[in-house]
Amino acid sequence: MYKKRIVILMCALVILALLASCGGGSKKLDLRLRLEAGKSYGAKMIADQILTQTLAGQTQTMTQTVGMAYTYDVQSVEPDGTMLVKATYDWVLYKQDGPLGKVSYDSANPPASVPQAALGYAALVGQGFTMRLKPTGEIVDVQGVDEMIAQMLDALGVPAGSARDELEASLRSQFGGEALKESFEKAGLFYPDKPVAVGDSWSKPIALESGVPMVLDTTWTLKARKNGVATVEARSNVQRNPGAKPLEMAGMTISYEMSGEQTGTMELDEKTGWPVSATMKQNLTGQISAMGMTWPMTIVSDIRFEPWKK
């Protein structure tokens, strides 16, 4: 009987050790963005998309790839943890293949002539802006955007006039203060508001107005902890954003009504909260309205984040 109790006790200890090594034990993780002043952090994002739409009885499919690499240079950190960060675009990739032909631009290996559709992306390389980030991922404010867009227009060599005004409006819709705040916040608003243990979940809705307006009602779950890396699973219910304004582009008013789902997994450095890697898959269906017409559309996106160093 004594030997039997010893065996049972040893088995229990082994099980507890295995649970602790796989899940980080019962200790909760205070997952926050904690970038250090004077240091740089880089990330690379690549989004592959398939857009299918049926217009006038004809089904059209377009594939598109957008890639960006950027560096956060942390200038200072306030006592409450708010970080002053200079964000700089180091690399861009833009590919498109559809009914209007093929477009390909890679800033690491640029063509002799930049395609018209890629002008905005080409002018983005080397440009940057400053923002203040809270440890929760919320962006307090964005500065230097007007200067960045002016430098982009100068880099493109567009003279003053209607063509420059039209291009400036297009750049502001993609890279203006609100658009940048929204895109960078979307990528970082996943930190929980309290310490979490493996298996814990937290939820938060995120409303997007730029690009394709939508509301993501997301639940994140801490799935595992190992060697200082936290694995977080994300599941989103995506609905249209009824409060978003239509998109104005090239003299047209365009509105989207899309819904669907998004799933993904992220690996985060527990010390800094900075993403080590991430993959997301998004499936949207709905309709687009422009030029007095409305037609159905589906968008399938595969998005991945990777480490980046200049």
SVG drawing of the C-alpha trace seen along z (x, -y; Angstrom):
<svg xmlns="http://www.w3.org/2000/svg" viewBox="-28 -74 47 76">
<polyline fill="none" stroke="black" stroke-width="0.4" points="0.0,0.0 2.8,-2.4 4.6,-1.7 1.3,-2.2 0.8,-5.7 4.4,-6.6 3.7,-5.6 0.4,-7.7 2.2,-10.7 5.0,-10.5 2.5,-10.3 0.7,-13.3 3.9,-15.3 4.9,-14.3 1.5,-15.5 1.8,-18.8 5.3,-19.3 4.0,-18.6 1.1,-21.1 3.5,-23.7 5.9,-23.3 3.2,-23.3 1.1,-26.1 3.3,-28.3 1.6,-27.0 -1.2,-28.9 0.7,-32.2 -1.1,-34.9 0.5,-36.9 0.2,-40.7 0.4,-41.0 1.2,-44.6 3.2,-46.5 6.4,-47.4 8.9,-48.7 12.2,-50.1 13.4,-53.7 16.3,-53.8 15.5,-50.4 14.1,-49.5 11.5,-46.9 10.7,-45.7 7.8,-43.8 6.9,-42.7 3.3,-42.2 2.2,-40.5 -1.5,-40.2 -2.6,-37.9 -6.1,-38.6 -8.6,-37.1 -11.4,-39.4 -14.3,-38.0 -17.2,-40.2 -20.0,-39.7 -20.9,-42.7 -23.4,-42.7 -23.5,-39.0 -19.8,-38.6 -17.7,-37.1 -14.3,-38.7 -11.5,-37.5 -8.5,-39.6 -5.6,-38.5 -3.6,-41.1 -0.6,-41.1 0.3,-44.0 3.4,-43.8 5.0,-46.4 7.9,-46.3 8.3,-49.0 10.5,-49.9 9.5,-51.4 12.2,-53.6 11.2,-54.2 12.2,-57.8 10.9,-57.8 8.6,-56.1 6.4,-58.1 5.9,-57.0 2.5,-55.5 4.1,-53.4 3.0,-55.5 5.6,-55.2 6.7,-57.9 7.5,-56.0 8.9,-57.0 7.5,-54.6 9.3,-54.3 8.4,-52.3 11.4,-50.3 9.9,-48.1 6.8,-47.8 5.4,-45.2 2.4,-45.5 1.1,-43.0 -2.2,-42.8 -3.5,-40.4 -6.9,-40.9 -9.1,-42.0 -7.1,-45.2 -3.8,-43.4 -0.8,-42.7 1.0,-45.1 4.1,-44.3 6.3,-46.5 8.9,-45.5 10.9,-48.3 13.7,-45.9 14.0,-45.3 12.2,-48.2 11.4,-48.2 12.7,-51.0 9.3,-52.6 6.9,-52.4 3.4,-51.3 0.6,-53.9 -1.3,-51.7 1.8,-51.3 2.9,-55.0 1.6,-55.6 3.3,-52.5 6.6,-53.3 6.7,-56.8 6.1,-55.4 9.5,-53.8 11.8,-55.8 8.9,-57.9 7.6,-57.9 5.5,-59.5 5.4,-59.8 2.8,-58.4 2.2,-57.9 1.2,-54.3 -0.4,-53.1 0.6,-49.7 -2.9,-48.5 -2.0,-49.1 -4.2,-52.2 -2.8,-55.1 -3.1,-58.4 -2.2,-60.6 -0.3,-60.6 2.0,-63.4 4.0,-64.4 1.5,-62.9 1.1,-66.2 4.9,-66.4 5.1,-62.7 2.4,-63.1 4.1,-66.3 7.4,-64.4 5.7,-61.5 4.2,-63.9 7.6,-65.6 9.3,-62.1 6.8,-61.3 7.6,-64.6 4.0,-65.6 3.7,-69.3 1.1,-71.6 -2.3,-71.3 -5.4,-69.1 -3.3,-65.9 -1.4,-66.6 -4.6,-67.5 -6.2,-64.2 -3.2,-62.1 -2.9,-63.9 -6.6,-63.1 -5.9,-59.4 -2.8,-59.3 -4.7,-60.9 -7.4,-58.3 -4.8,-55.5 -2.1,-57.1 -3.7,-60.1 -3.7,-60.5 -7.0,-58.7 -6.2,-55.9 -2.8,-55.3 -4.1,-55.4 -6.8,-52.9 -4.5,-50.5 -1.9,-50.4 -4.4,-50.2 -6.2,-47.3 -2.9,-45.4 -2.3,-46.2 -5.6,-46.4 -5.5,-42.8 -3.9,-43.2 -6.1,-42.2 -7.1,-44.7 -6.0,-42.5 -3.6,-39.6 -4.6,-36.3 -3.8,-32.6 -3.6,-30.0 -7.2,-29.2 -8.5,-32.7 -10.3,-34.7 -11.1,-38.4 -13.2,-40.3 -13.3,-43.7 -15.1,-45.2 -13.0,-47.2 -14.8,-49.6 -12.9,-50.3 -13.9,-53.1 -11.0,-53.3 -10.8,-51.0 -13.5,-48.4 -15.5,-49.6 -16.4,-46.9 -16.8,-46.0 -14.7,-43.2 -16.1,-41.6 -13.1,-39.6 -12.4,-37.1 -8.8,-36.3 -7.7,-33.3 -4.3,-32.7 -3.6,-29.2 0.0,-28.5 3.1,-29.9 6.6,-28.5 10.1,-29.9 8.9,-33.5 6.5,-33.4 2.7,-33.6 0.5,-32.0 -2.9,-33.8 -5.8,-32.6 -8.2,-35.1 -11.7,-34.6 -13.7,-37.5 -17.2,-38.0 -17.1,-40.6 -20.1,-42.9 -20.6,-45.9 -20.0,-49.3 -23.3,-51.2 -21.7,-54.5 -18.9,-54.6 -18.8,-57.2 -18.6,-56.1 -15.1,-56.1 -14.3,-58.9 -11.8,-57.9 -11.0,-59.3 -14.2,-61.2 -16.3,-58.2 -18.3,-57.4 -17.8,-53.8 -19.5,-52.0 -19.1,-48.5 -21.4,-46.2 -19.3,-43.2 -19.6,-40.6 -17.9,-37.3 -15.3,-35.9 -11.6,-36.2 -9.4,-33.6 -5.8,-33.6 -2.9,-32.9 -0.3,-35.2 3.0,-34.5 4.0,-37.4 7.2,-38.1 6.0,-38.1 8.6,-40.7 7.8,-43.4 4.4,-42.3 5.9,-42.6 4.6,-40.1 7.1,-37.3 4.8,-36.0 1.1,-35.9 -1.2,-34.5 -4.7,-35.6 -7.4,-34.4 -10.4,-36.5 -13.5,-35.6 -15.9,-38.4 -19.0,-38.4 -21.3,-41.3 -21.8,-43.9 -20.2,-47.1 -22.0,-50.1 -20.5,-52.7 -21.6,-54.7 -25.3,-54.0 -24.8,-50.3 -24.6,-47.6 -23.0,-44.1 -21.9,-41.2 -18.3,-40.7 -16.3,-38.2 -12.8,-38.9 -10.6,-36.1 -7.4,-37.3 -4.4,-35.5 -2.3,-37.8 1.0,-37.0 3.4,-39.0 7.1,-38.1 10.1,-39.6 11.9,-42.4 15.3,-44.0 16.7,-46.7"/>
</svg>
